[in-house]
Amino acid sequence: CRSTFFKRMDSSGLAFLLTIYRHILRNCVFIYAIDNKLSLPVGDENQIPEDYVDDIDINNIFGGEAASEPAVTDSDILDVPTDMDFYMKKAQEYYQYISSKNNVAWIHPKYFKRTLKQKLNKDCKVLIQIIQYCGAWNPAADSKLNQLEDLVNNRHKEDKVIVFTQFSDTAKYIYRQLKRRGITQIDIATGESPDPTTSVEKFSPVSNGKTDMPETDQTRVLIATDVLSEGQNLQDAHVIVNFDLPWAIIRLIQRAGR
């Protein structure tokens, strides 16, 4: 979990805070189960409702329930809750939701020590303190995002630019913020994109044999996770930006190789 926090912090402040939010919520799901003598959800990272592995939208166990996360689309400011009662209420809703899923394994609480709940509460307290310390996330003060905007709008304003990130949360954040800042001909490709190949063809039409595509239909800036790091032709690109550095360095070679 600690390694995940570092990875997400390296990616973007927003992704980091969302991970803290989800971690508290997961803890509270366990606390709710313990309090009500219910079985606890267990399994691998694709089964537990953690929601913070690479390009997590592929394995989002909550499905449509993700809409109840802190609002990041209606406002530039992300204000993550710090009220434990809020998380416990959400935990009850999520527990009932995942109870209907068929890809979650369960274990009876009798197999855990009595101190589990105490440790989970302590963990939540520390994580809430982190949120309080960070405060609300304001994209206007995001120096890395501001540098990217300058690169796209000024230093390479005539070039095709592809921006890679490890996490879909960061990809969607960058895409949303650059659009808000007036950047046009921009697109996004993540694990939940219905047809990433179409995004690739709009961004790199010449190298994909789409030479008749009007310039107005083309994409100049493409935000992508590693869903595009293999098996795609992106050779129309002039600039590759690694918004965060993947811990598996081979990813850099794969990205550049496209």
Secondary structure, 3 states (H helix, E strand, C coil): CHHHHHHHHHHCHHHHHHHHHHHHHHHHHHHHHHHCCCCEEECCCCCCCCCCCCCHHHHCCCHHHHHHCCCCCCCCCECCCCCHHHHHHHHHHHHHHHCCCCCCEEECHHHCCCHHHHHHHHHHHHHHHHHHHHCCECHHHCHHHHHHHHHHHHHCCCCCEEEECCCHHHHHHHHHHHHHCCCCCEEEECCCCCCHHHHHHHHCCCCCCCCCCCHHHCCCEEEECHHHCCCCCCCCCCEEEECCCCCCCHHHHHHHHC
